[in-house]
Amino acid sequence: MFDTLLPYLLAGISVGGQYALIAVGYTLVYGILRLINFAHGDIFTAAGFFMVYLAAALPPALAVPLVIILTVILGFTVERVAYKPLRTAPRMSIMISAIGVSYLLQNLMWYLTGGLARQYPVLPGLGDSIQIGSASTKVVTLVTPVVTVILVVALVLLIKRTKIGMAMRAVSVDFETAQLMGIKINNVISVTFIIGSAMAAIGSMLYFTNYTAVTPTIGAMPGLKAFVAAVFGGIGSIPGAMIGALIIGICENLIKAAGLTMFSDAFTFALLIVVLLVRPTGLFGEKTREKV
Amino acid sequence: MKKRGNRRLIISLAVVALIYVAGFIVEQTCGSKSMAVTVLQKGAVYALIAVSMNLLNGFTGLFSLGQAGFMLIGAYSYAILTIPMAKRAAVYQYYDGGIVQFTIGMIPALLVAGIVAALFAALIGMPVLRLKGDYLAIATLGFAEIIRAFIQWDAIGPLTNGSNLLKTYPTLKTAMPGNTVLFTFIVVGICIGLILLLINSTYGRAFKAIRDDEIAAEAMGINLFHHKQMAFVISCFFAGIGGALLAMYQGTLQANGFKSAMTYEILLIVVIGGLGSVSGSIIASFLFIACSEWWLRFLDTETMIGDFKVPLLAPGFRMVAFSVVIMVVVLFFRKGIMGDRELWDLGSRRKAKGGSDIK
């Protein structure tokens, strides 16, 4: 029994860690802007494509940091161009803008890549096979949880201990008051997007080492799942996002093990709806009240 | 006042009749296979779907992203009920001819499509409509995905044919040869007419009140849940019919085509047309379809002017240019083409109402 489940559990932990890295971007942005950044999944895909093209020309030691930098620039640009002009607009306008950006990025990637699936390069060390008990898997399966935990801990420290982290917390509690206290919210928001995009870039390296075909729309589903993870864990809470993502990753793979692959996506959304109805603040979210 | 209202009504009806005649003439002169006819068919179908989404997002202020799911239900209901008996064995070849062993006419099937979608909406609406704003959006999006997964499930294959194609049901081309545009226009026209009547009724005013201020609306004695549920069910009813029409337009049907990207596309049409404007949604649908299917096609083909190769033109550039235009509208012309006014109000001297932006 355990032997048959082990590969699924491993895959679940690994994919859960990858969702966690994407979910961090959602939860940070939502915590501050109250915006579901629909384009985040596409930024994740773009990171995949950056690697496809860069790895063809450069050694991995150069390609990896460059991918992160390019993704960060993309995330930063999206925020400045598509979200910043709408700062004072109703929230739904920003969400529509996010959907528009997602549409634009997908079409742009389709145009630039010709719409064909691209093979993701094998990153040295990550793609090798390894034997755990009776299961054979890739090294990335073991690396992912470690990387995820390290990054999440680092991020929590950043938010709890540094000045910019304090500013981020202040802005997420009260936008306007924070502004009055002399916090430059545009800088804080930019930093949020930069952190989120960098995490998505790292997540994409781990994710695509497992699922090696990169297509323009591939990021949509992991993106939505990561968002669900963020809601499940309590939006705004980074450890919550990680735990939510791990639970989703594991459950999804156990459902696959039960032979119901078709429902692995549906499960995520069913979970979302149950969470929203039963405990809208998620596992670790703070209670907020709708203001009149 | 009354007299003027009558005159406006007559003019509107005349314009609508003119549009129908024009559609009919276009099809008779250009032939059923021409681009113009395709655009008119698909544009009309999208117009209905966009208006139904606008009823929810623009008029009631419920930001729902489940449209593709309800279209899917409508499309499947229609197709399952109308595949001719003789061809069922071939279509359901992996499921022994399926379990539905009767067919009904095309028009009743369209109605059933709407009713089934509305039933699902009533079920889903009960829990989901308690959520607000973006949570509602993501929950409805989730439901659409669940529906899509469910329809493709093997276990209900005898009903839905699993993830295989549904085909040979009556399509626009087979059911209405030579008169496809007129048929689409009539069905869509009736549906949109009903939605317009609803919007102008007391219920419609209640919807708008909920959109503008939920708490104030509740204080005025509007039962929030009841009205939200009603808007949701009615919107999904018409989305179901729209889905069935889309199935008729496409000729074959597969659940995988109804992804969330489709909902996004319709949402963008609604935004371009103006949230809260029926005529805006209609205009935007035809524009959107005409641009994406026809007028911007040249962007997708590599072109030489003399020896000069026009840069950038390659497959896919059309959609890029298109999405840039959409972003410009979303960012800088947030009111869309019509704002929240209607085409037929433009002539009247009444001052446009103060800017009720999307909330």
Interface residues (C-beta under 8 A of the other chain):
Chain A: R34 L35 I36 A82 P85 L86 A89 P90 R91 M92 S93 M95 I96 S97 I99 G100 V101 S102 Y103 L104 Q106 N107 L108 W110 Y111 L112 G114 G115 T217 A220 L224 F227 V228 V231 M262 F263 D265 A266 T268 F269 A270 L272 I273 L276 L277 P280 E290 V292
Chain B: F63 P127 V128 R130 L131 K132 G133 D134 Y135 A137 I138 A139 L141 G142 F143 E145 I146 A149 F150 Q152 W153 D154 I215 S260 A261 Y264 E265 L267 L268 V271 A314 P315 G316 F317 M319 V320 F322 S323 V324 I326 M327 V330 L331 F332 R334 D357 I358 K359
